[in-house]
């Protein structure tokens, strides 16, 4: 699949997870550190709902929203 086709599917809200090989995906030059965060159940339910709507894992939504907030704060 060409990149513009992939982008169009994403923009249209299509579940793109089937096109991503997550077992080999890496973010170059970005070290990772695992942290544990406790969320209230209502928050998890809303996160899961949004993740399903976008066709991405819950963790992706959390990372994206935190990154957006940090970018605004800096």
C-alpha positions in Angstrom: 0.0 0.0 0.0 1.3 3.5 -0.9 1.7 6.0 1.9 -1.0 8.3 0.6 -3.5 5.4 0.5 -2.6 4.6 4.1 -3.0 8.3 5.1 -6.4 8.5 3.3 -7.7 5.4 5.2 -6.5 6.9 8.5 -8.1 10.3 7.7 -11.4 8.5 6.8 -11.4 6.8 10.2 -10.8 3.3 8.8 -9.2 0.8 11.2 -5.6 0.8 9.9 -4.2 -1.6 12.5 -4.2 -4.5 10.0 -1.7 -2.6 7.9 0.8 -2.0 10.7 3.4 -4.6 11.8 3.5 -3.6 15.4 5.9 -6.4 16.4 8.8 -4.7 14.5 7.7 -1.0 14.8 10.3 1.2 16.5 10.8 4.9 17.2 14.4 5.7 16.3 16.4 7.7 18.8 13.6 7.7 21.4 14.3 5.7 24.5 11.3 4.2 26.2 10.7 3.9 29.9 7.7 2.0 31.3 5.5 3.7 33.9 2.4 2.6 35.7 -0.5 5.0 36.0 -3.8 4.2 37.7 -6.9 5.6 36.1 -10.5 5.6 37.3 -12.7 3.1 35.6 -14.8 5.8 33.9 -11.7 7.2 32.3 -10.6 3.8 31.0 -14.0 3.2 29.5 -13.9 6.5 27.6 -10.3 5.9 26.5 -11.3 2.4 25.2 -14.3 3.9 23.4 -12.2 6.5 21.6 -9.5 3.9 20.8 -12.1 1.6 19.2 -13.5 4.6 17.2 -10.0 5.4 15.9 -8.9 1.7 15.5 -5.9 2.1 17.7 -4.8 0.7 21.1 -5.6 2.5 24.3 -1.9 3.2 24.9 -1.7 5.1 21.6 -4.5 7.5 22.6 -2.9 8.1 26.0 0.5 8.8 24.5 -1.0 11.1 21.8 -3.1 13.1 24.2 -0.2 13.5 26.7 2.2 14.6 23.9 -0.3 17.2 22.6 -0.8 18.6 26.1 3.0 18.7 26.8 3.6 20.4 23.4 1.0 23.1 24.4 2.6 23.6 27.8 6.1 24.2 26.4 
